[in-house]
Amino acid sequence: MTQYRYLVSLPRGVCHFGHLSLSFGSQLCPVPSLCQKTPFLKLRLGKEITKLRKAKDISQDDLAVDCNMERSYLAEFEEGKANPSLKVLCKIAYGLKIQISQLFVNV
């Protein structure tokens, strides 16, 4: 088993990438530099989703319906409060009628 040198303490016991806790609500993360940047990346991705949605003149409600998710769930991604999974990103790209790679062009 690989040992990691960086300790990331989070209240839920997992890092932003979902790496499981090893003990006492803290855990060693295999990608600490990415985990530390995750809040910034989530915010940038959320702004990009919002920009693409508005450029296509689609409301949050309409996009949420097209993506088969709750509007509040979509709003969390747009506000950078939630970290979307690959499956969710695929749904959003499908709803926007774009390729998933276009979500990351300016991120």
N, C-alpha and C positions, 0 to 999 in steps of 0.2 A: 504494500500500500504506500502510495506517495504521501510524504509529509509536506504540509504547506506552512510557510513561515509567517503569514500575515493573519492577524486576528481581526475579525470584523464583528462588532457587537451590535446586534439589532434586537428590538423588543420582542419580535415574533420568533426569534431563534433561527431565522433563515436569512441569507443574503438576498439582495434584490434579484438575483438570478435563480433563486429557489434552492441553493445548495443547503442541504440539511444540517441541522445543528449536530455538533459532536458532544457537547456537554454544557450544562448550566446556562442555557440561553445565549451562549456565544458560540461561534463556530469559526473554523478555519476555511477560508475561501480560496479556491484554486485560481481565481481571476480577480484579485483584489483591486488592481488598477481599473478594471472595468466596473466593478461594483461601486467604487468611489465616484465614478463618473455617471452612474446610472440615473440619478435624479436629473442631471443636466440633459442626458440623452432622451429621457422620457419626455421632458418638457419640449425639446426640439422636435421630437417625433410628433407630439401632440399638436404643436403649432403647424407642422407640415400637413397633418391630416386636416386640420381646420382650414388651412389655406387652400388645399386641393378641393375640399368640399364646397367652400364658398366660391371658388373659381368656376365650379360647375353649377352654381346656383341651386344647391341641394340643402334642404334644411336638416338639422340634426334628427328630427323625427323621421323624415323620409329615408335618410341613410340608415338609421337604426332598423327600420322596417326591412330595407333591402339586405341588411347584414344579419337579420334575424336575431337582434339583441335589443335590450332595453335602451331607451335614449339616455338614461342616467349612466348606464355602463359605458356608452360611447363618450359621454361628456367627461367621464373620469380619464379616459385616454387622451382626449383633446386638451384637458387641463394639466396633463402630466402627472396626475395623481395615481395612476395605475400603470402597471407594466404589461402591455398586451402580449399574449402568446403568439406563436407563429400562426396558429389556427385563426385567431382573432384578426391578425394582420391580413391574412388571406381573405377573410370575410369583408374587411374594410376595403381592400383593393378591389374585390369583386363588386362591392356596392358602388364604388367610385368609377368602375369600368376602366381600371388601369392595371398595369403589371405591378406586382408587389415591390419590385425594385424602385419604382417611382416614388414610393413613400420615403425612401432614404436618400434621394438625390441631394437635398439640401441639409441633411442632418449631419 
